[in-house]
Amino acid sequence: MAEFTMELNDEQKEVRDWLHGFAADVIRPAAAEWDEREETPWPVIQEAAKVGIYSLDFYAQQYFDPTGLGIPMAMEELFWGDAGIALSIVGTGLAAVGVLANGTEEQIGTWIPQMYGDQNDVKVAAFCSSEPDAGSDVASMRTRAVYDEAKDEWVINGTKTWATNGGIANVHVVVAVVDPDLGSKGHASFIVPPGTPGLAQGQKFKKHGIRASHTAEVVLDDVRVPGSCLLGGKERLDERLARARERAKASGGERVKNAAMATFEASRPAVGAMAVGTARAAYEVALDYATTREQFGRPIIDNQGVAFQLADMRTQIDAARLLVWRASWMAVNGKRFTAAEGSMSKLFASETAKKVTAQAVQILGGNGYTREYPVERMHRDAAIYTIFEGTSEIQRLVIARTLSGMPIR
Ligand SMILES: Cc1cc2nc3c(=O)[nH]c(=O)nc-3n(C[C@H](O)[C@H](O)[C@H](O)COP(=O)(O)OP(=O)(O)OC[C@H]3O[C@@H](n4cnc5c(N)ncnc54)[C@H](O)[C@@H]3O)c2cc1C
């Protein structure tokens, strides 16, 4: 087990500086254009693939870094560049993690390379769990997967929503109900291979922020996938369902509800790190502006009212980073989240990003309210962090339930 450290080692510093260079030289200059276009920034993803940032190798290296700091450090730097473009670059990683976490070695080897494509023909992947009537309440999911034993195929029907890269992905990872009596314990994940008939993009959303990231509905109409596309395989699924049925029987047959709320505990610090990146970016712009903009014959930072805001902003960003790093270290080193530390980190970092970006707009005055300055975009982007991967309210619910052991509603 790696000891918890707040100091990046030399190799990590090198990677951080390299990522920072890419974020500053490639991502940041392209941010305003792709925000306006509201389209996937394929040329930037391609550039990231060329230098090795958009690749399974890079992602896996950071993911398995024993200090736990690899992923948060990478996310912070990329999202410091721009949240929408960075999500277009790391969105595939979210689907890849779904396969890494649940797939067999063969599935990992087959599908993850197809998620990324290659340098000359980059592809993206999508993770489709949310539905119009199943957002926070994952257990209400209705997309159904039924096994056709004669053909060894699964038939999937339903509508997914809010899928990052949904419809434009080469590979879709789809979560579906295989046993409706078991709530979220009756869910399973499937690979939908490229070109599978029956999968279509529905509405593409026009969003408030992270507009360079593609978000859309995914409609599944009698989608047939081979048995080998069930992540983890049929035998493991049958064993898992049998155990869940036993537990449901023991608890008087009560439907197992909302268990998935805690499932993402280990991945939440990564979203916290994205929020830290956006917050830090806005803080830096505000600090720079406050030291150069003059009113009443002196820089505006000369006023405590402005300087104290910057002091609070920086304090909260550093505190958020510490919570994120702690939770990420815990996740990588198999420490139990006895106080929902993953949720804590996501909750605090995402709320910090919203607050800090709003303060940055205020410090830039009229300029902060225009698209001439990046804090306006950063403020719009920051609003996503308190919504996806579990809203702030759901994080509080997970934390409160974990602390109290009570079924708080
Ligand atoms: C840009 C974007 C990208 C996304 N990407 C993906 C993706 O790639 N894959 C994917 O599967 N999903 C994705 N999502 C979906 C995202 O995870 C959901 O939007 C989120 O889980 C919230 O669900 P909802 O939107 O249905 O809100 P709801 O669950 O309807 O919540 C609405 C409000 O009610 C509150 N609320 C709900 N239940 C409770 C409760 N019990 N106690 C207190 N308050 C409560 C919420 O906190 C929220 O404020 C994405 C969403 C967005 C906007």
The ligand as a Tripos MOL2 file, in Angstrom:
@<TRIPOS>MOLECULE
LIG
   53    58     1     0     0
SMALL
NO_CHARGES

@<TRIPOS>ATOM
      1 C1        -23.9420   17.1210  -19.4960 C.3       1 LIG1
      2 C2        -24.3430   15.8300  -18.8720 C.ar      1 LIG1
      3 C3        -23.6180   14.6820  -19.1460 C.ar      1 LIG1
      4 C4        -24.0060   13.4510  -18.5980 C.ar      1 LIG1
      5 N1        -23.3360   12.3190  -18.9370 N.ar      1 LIG1
      6 C5        -23.8440   11.1130  -18.5950 C.ar      1 LIG1
      7 C6        -23.3110    9.9010  -19.1190 C.ar      1 LIG1
      8 O1        -22.3300    9.9040  -19.8750 O.2       1 LIG1
      9 N2        -23.9150    8.7290  -18.8100 N.ar      1 LIG1
     10 C7        -24.9980    8.6850  -17.9830 C.ar      1 LIG1
     11 O2        -25.5110    7.5850  -17.7260 O.2       1 LIG1
     12 N3        -25.5320    9.8090  -17.4440 N.ar      1 LIG1
     13 C8        -24.9910   11.0230  -17.7350 C.ar      1 LIG1
     14 N4        -25.5390   12.1850  -17.2170 N.ar      1 LIG1
     15 C9        -26.7110   12.0960  -16.3570 C.3       1 LIG1
     16 C10       -26.4900   12.5720  -14.9380 C.3       1 LIG1
     17 O3        -25.7420   11.6370  -14.2130 O.3       1 LIG1
     18 C11       -27.8730   12.8490  -14.3350 C.3       1 LIG1
     19 O4        -28.3400   14.0440  -14.9400 O.3       1 LIG1
     20 C12       -27.8430   12.9940  -12.8320 C.3       1 LIG1
     21 O5        -27.6200   11.7540  -12.2390 O.3       1 LIG1
     22 C13       -29.1510   13.5860  -12.2730 C.3       1 LIG1
     23 O6        -30.2680   12.9370  -12.7760 O.3       1 LIG1
     24 P1        -31.5020   13.7930  -13.3610 P.3       1 LIG1
     25 O7        -30.9370   14.7450  -14.3270 O.co2     1 LIG1
     26 O8        -32.5260   12.8510  -13.8350 O.co2     1 LIG1
     27 O9        -32.0400   14.6310  -12.1360 O.3       1 LIG1
     28 P2        -33.1110   14.1610  -11.0380 P.3       1 LIG1
     29 O10       -32.6810   12.8530  -10.4690 O.co2     1 LIG1
     30 O11       -34.4760   14.2560  -11.6000 O.co2     1 LIG1
     31 O12       -32.9210   15.2760   -9.9450 O.3       1 LIG1
     32 C14       -33.5230   16.5630  -10.0340 C.3       1 LIG1
     33 C15       -33.2600   17.3080   -8.7290 C.3       1 LIG1
     34 O13       -33.8650   16.6010   -7.6300 O.3       1 LIG1
     35 C16       -32.8930   16.3090   -6.6520 C.3       1 LIG1
     36 N5        -33.1780   15.0160   -6.0270 N.ar      1 LIG1
     37 C17       -33.5230   13.8430   -6.6380 C.ar      1 LIG1
     38 N6        -33.6780   12.8690   -5.7260 N.ar      1 LIG1
     39 C18       -33.4230   13.4160   -4.5120 C.ar      1 LIG1
     40 C19       -33.4050   12.9180   -3.1860 C.ar      1 LIG1
     41 N7        -33.6740   11.6440   -2.9160 N.pl3     1 LIG1
     42 N8        -33.1240   13.7790   -2.1790 N.ar      1 LIG1
     43 C20       -32.8300   15.0830   -2.4500 C.ar      1 LIG1
     44 N9        -32.8190   15.6060   -3.6770 N.ar      1 LIG1
     45 C21       -33.1000   14.7870   -4.6990 C.ar      1 LIG1
     46 C22       -31.5660   16.2670   -7.4080 C.3       1 LIG1
     47 O14       -30.4740   16.4520   -6.5420 O.3       1 LIG1
     48 C23       -31.7590   17.3870   -8.3940 C.3       1 LIG1
     49 O15       -31.4700   18.6110   -7.7740 O.3       1 LIG1
     50 C24       -25.1190   13.4070  -17.7250 C.ar      1 LIG1
     51 C25       -25.8410   14.5780  -17.4410 C.ar      1 LIG1
     52 C26       -25.4740   15.7740  -18.0120 C.ar      1 LIG1
     53 C27       -26.3090   16.9940  -17.7150 C.3       1 LIG1
@<TRIPOS>BOND
     1     1     2 1
     2     2     3 ar
     3     2    52 ar
     4     3     4 ar
     5     4     5 ar
     6     4    50 ar
     7     5     6 ar
     8     6     7 ar
     9     6    13 1
    10     7     8 2
    11     7     9 ar
    12     9    10 ar
    13    10    11 2
    14    10    12 ar
    15    12    13 ar
    16    13    14 ar
    17    14    15 1
    18    14    50 ar
    19    15    16 1
    20    16    17 1
    21    16    18 1
    22    18    19 1
    23    18    20 1
    24    20    21 1
    25    20    22 1
    26    22    23 1
    27    23    24 1
    28    24    25 2
    29    24    26 1
    30    24    27 1
    31    27    28 1
    32    28    29 2
    33    28    30 1
    34    28    31 1
    35    31    32 1
    36    32    33 1
    37    33    34 1
    38    33    48 1
    39    34    35 1
    40    35    36 1
    41    35    46 1
    42    36    37 ar
    43    36    45 ar
    44    37    38 ar
    45    38    39 ar
    46    39    40 ar
    47    39    45 ar
    48    40    41 1
    49    40    42 ar
    50    42    43 ar
    51    43    44 ar
    52    44    45 ar
    53    46    47 1
    54    46    48 1
    55    48    49 1
    56    50    51 ar
    57    51    52 ar
    58    52    53 1
@<TRIPOS>SUBSTRUCTURE
     1 LIG1         1 GROUP 0 **** ****
